[in-house]
Amino acid sequence: MSVRIHLISVLAVVVLATPTFAQFFVPIYSADPARRTRQLMFTSENLRNANDTWERFWFLDQPSGLTPYPVYRAAGPGFYGGSGRTSTFARSSAAGSSSAAPSAIVRHAPHRTPTEADRRMERRRTEEEREAEELRELFALGERAEANGKTKLALIYYRMVANNATDALAAAAKSKLMLLANAPS
C-alpha cells in the first residue's frame, strides 16, 4: 500500500513539474491587455521568422546551380589537365583556324529567378524611392508656403524634411530653417 502511494506521489510531482502541465496553472501571457497584445505580436513575429529560417537552412532562398541542359567542362578543354570534350560548334569553328586546340563554348545558365532576399531588396529600394519623393514634395510645399508668406507652415515642412532626409535635400532644408529662424517675424 505504501509503495503504491509513493509511486503515485512521485508520478504527481513529475507531472506537475513538467512545463507543459505548468502552463495550465501559470498563464503564459500578461493579464494587462496592452502588454499581452505586444507579447502576442512578438510570438507571431517569431513564428513568421521561423519560415524564413527554414528556407535559409535548406537553401530554398538561393538560386539553383543546375542548368536545364548538360554542361561538360564548361571552363574549356585542358582546364583540368585533360584534353576535354568540346561541342560540335566549337570543333567546326576551330577546324578552319590554325590553332591546334579547339576553343570551348562556355554556356551560361539562364537568368536566375529572384530570391526572397532580392524581393526584399527591391521592396526596400522602392520604399526608399517613395520616401525620397515624399520628402521632395514636402520641400516644395515648404517653398510654396514660404513664398505665400506662411513662415510657420514653411518651418513645419522644412523640419520634417530636415529630420527625415539624409542627402543634399536635408542640407537645403536645414539652411532654409536657419534663414527662417534668423528672419524677423
C-alpha positions as CSV (number, residue, x, y, z in Angstrom):
1,M,0.0,0.0,0.0
2,S,2.8,2.5,0.9
3,V,4.7,1.6,-2.3
4,R,1.6,2.4,-4.4
5,I,1.1,5.8,-2.6
6,H,4.8,6.5,-3.0
7,L,4.7,5.8,-6.8
8,I,1.5,7.9,-7.2
9,S,3.1,10.8,-5.3
10,V,6.3,10.6,-7.4
11,L,4.2,10.5,-10.6
12,A,2.1,13.5,-9.5
13,V,5.3,15.5,-8.8
14,V,6.7,14.7,-12.2
15,V,3.5,15.6,-14.0
16,L,3.1,18.9,-12.1
17,A,6.8,19.8,-12.6
18,T,6.7,19.5,-16.4
19,P,6.4,22.7,-18.3
20,T,3.5,21.5,-20.4
21,F,1.4,20.9,-17.4
22,A,2.5,24.1,-15.6
23,Q,1.0,26.3,-18.3
24,F,-2.4,25.3,-17.1
25,F,-1.7,26.9,-13.8
26,V,0.6,29.8,-14.8
27,P,-0.6,31.9,-17.7
28,I,1.9,32.5,-20.5
29,Y,0.8,36.0,-21.4
30,S,0.3,39.0,-19.2
31,A,-3.2,40.0,-17.8
32,D,-2.6,43.6,-19.0
33,P,-4.2,43.9,-22.4
34,A,-1.6,46.3,-23.9
35,R,1.3,44.1,-22.7
36,R,-0.5,40.9,-23.8
37,T,-1.0,42.4,-27.3
38,R,2.7,43.2,-27.5
39,Q,3.6,39.7,-26.3
40,L,1.3,38.1,-28.9
41,M,2.8,40.3,-31.6
42,F,6.3,39.1,-30.6
43,T,5.2,35.5,-30.7
44,S,3.5,35.8,-34.1
45,E,6.6,37.6,-35.5
46,N,8.8,34.8,-34.2
47,L,6.6,32.2,-35.9
48,R,6.7,34.2,-39.2
49,N,10.5,34.3,-39.0
50,A,10.6,30.5,-38.5
51,N,9.5,30.0,-42.1
52,D,12.3,32.3,-43.3
53,T,14.8,30.4,-41.1
54,W,13.6,27.1,-42.5
55,E,14.1,28.3,-46.1
56,R,17.6,29.6,-45.3
57,F,18.6,26.4,-43.7
58,W,17.5,24.3,-46.7
59,F,18.9,26.9,-49.1
60,L,15.5,27.4,-50.6
61,D,16.1,31.1,-50.9
62,Q,19.1,30.6,-53.1
63,P,19.1,30.2,-56.9
64,S,19.7,26.7,-58.2
65,G,23.1,25.9,-59.8
66,L,21.5,23.3,-62.0
67,T,21.0,24.0,-65.7
68,P,18.3,22.6,-67.9
69,Y,20.9,21.2,-70.3
70,P,24.1,19.2,-69.6
71,V,27.4,21.2,-69.4
72,Y,30.6,19.3,-69.8
73,R,33.9,21.0,-69.0
74,A,32.3,24.5,-69.3
75,A,35.7,26.0,-68.3
76,G,37.2,24.8,-71.6
77,P,39.4,21.9,-72.8
78,G,42.5,21.2,-70.9
79,F,41.3,23.2,-67.9
80,Y,41.9,20.2,-65.6
81,G,44.9,18.9,-67.5
82,G,43.0,16.6,-69.9
83,S,42.1,17.2,-73.5
84,G,38.4,17.7,-72.7
85,R,35.4,17.3,-75.0
86,T,34.0,20.3,-76.9
87,S,30.8,20.9,-78.7
88,T,30.3,20.3,-82.4
89,F,30.1,24.0,-83.0
90,A,33.4,24.6,-81.2
91,R,35.1,21.9,-83.3
92,S,33.7,23.1,-86.6
93,S,34.7,26.7,-85.9
94,A,38.2,25.7,-84.8
95,A,38.7,23.4,-87.8
96,G,39.3,26.3,-90.1
97,S,41.7,28.1,-87.7
98,S,45.4,27.4,-87.5
99,S,45.4,26.7,-83.8
100,A,45.7,23.0,-82.8
101,A,43.5,23.2,-79.7
102,P,39.8,23.9,-80.3
103,S,38.1,26.6,-78.2
104,A,35.3,25.7,-75.8
105,I,32.0,27.2,-75.6
106,V,31.0,28.4,-72.2
107,R,27.3,28.0,-71.6
108,H,25.8,30.4,-69.2
109,A,22.8,29.5,-67.0
110,P,19.6,31.3,-67.9
111,H,18.5,34.3,-65.8
112,R,18.1,33.2,-62.2
113,T,14.8,33.6,-60.5
114,P,14.6,36.3,-57.9
115,T,15.1,35.1,-54.3
116,E,13.3,36.3,-51.2
117,A,16.4,38.5,-50.5
118,D,16.1,40.0,-53.9
119,R,12.5,40.7,-53.4
120,R,13.2,42.3,-50.0
121,M,15.9,44.5,-51.5
122,E,13.6,45.6,-54.3
123,R,10.9,46.4,-51.8
124,R,13.3,48.4,-49.7
125,R,14.6,50.3,-52.8
126,T,11.1,51.2,-53.9
127,E,10.2,52.2,-50.4
128,E,13.3,54.5,-50.2
129,E,12.4,56.0,-53.6
130,R,8.9,56.7,-52.4
131,E,10.1,58.3,-49.2
132,A,12.6,60.4,-51.2
133,E,9.8,61.6,-53.5
134,E,7.6,62.4,-50.5
135,L,10.4,64.5,-48.9
136,R,10.9,66.4,-52.2
137,E,7.2,67.1,-52.2
138,L,7.3,68.3,-48.6
139,F,10.3,70.6,-49.5
140,A,8.3,72.0,-52.5
141,L,5.3,72.6,-50.2
142,G,7.6,74.4,-47.7
143,E,8.9,76.7,-50.5
144,R,5.4,77.4,-51.7
145,A,4.3,78.2,-48.1
146,E,7.3,80.5,-47.7
147,A,6.5,82.2,-51.0
148,N,2.9,82.8,-49.8
149,G,4.2,84.3,-46.5
150,K,3.2,81.4,-44.3
151,T,6.6,81.1,-42.5
152,K,5.2,78.9,-39.6
153,L,3.9,76.4,-42.1
154,A,7.1,76.5,-44.1
155,L,9.1,75.9,-40.9
156,I,7.0,72.7,-40.2
157,Y,7.6,71.4,-43.7
158,Y,11.4,72.1,-43.6
159,R,11.7,70.5,-40.2
160,M,10.0,67.3,-41.5
161,V,12.4,67.2,-44.4
162,A,15.5,68.0,-42.3
163,N,14.6,65.3,-39.8
164,N,13.9,62.5,-42.3
165,A,16.2,63.2,-45.3
166,T,19.9,62.3,-45.4
167,D,21.2,63.9,-48.6
168,A,21.5,67.4,-50.1
169,L,17.8,67.9,-49.5
170,A,18.3,67.7,-45.8
171,A,21.1,70.3,-46.0
172,A,18.9,72.6,-48.1
173,A,16.1,72.2,-45.6
174,K,18.4,73.0,-42.7
175,S,19.7,76.1,-44.4
176,K,16.1,77.2,-45.0
177,L,15.4,76.6,-41.3
178,M,18.4,78.8,-40.4
179,L,17.2,81.6,-42.7
180,L,13.7,81.5,-41.4
181,A,14.8,81.3,-37.8
182,N,17.1,84.4,-38.2
183,A,14.5,86.3,-40.3
184,P,12.5,89.0,-38.4
185,S,8.9,87.8,-37.7
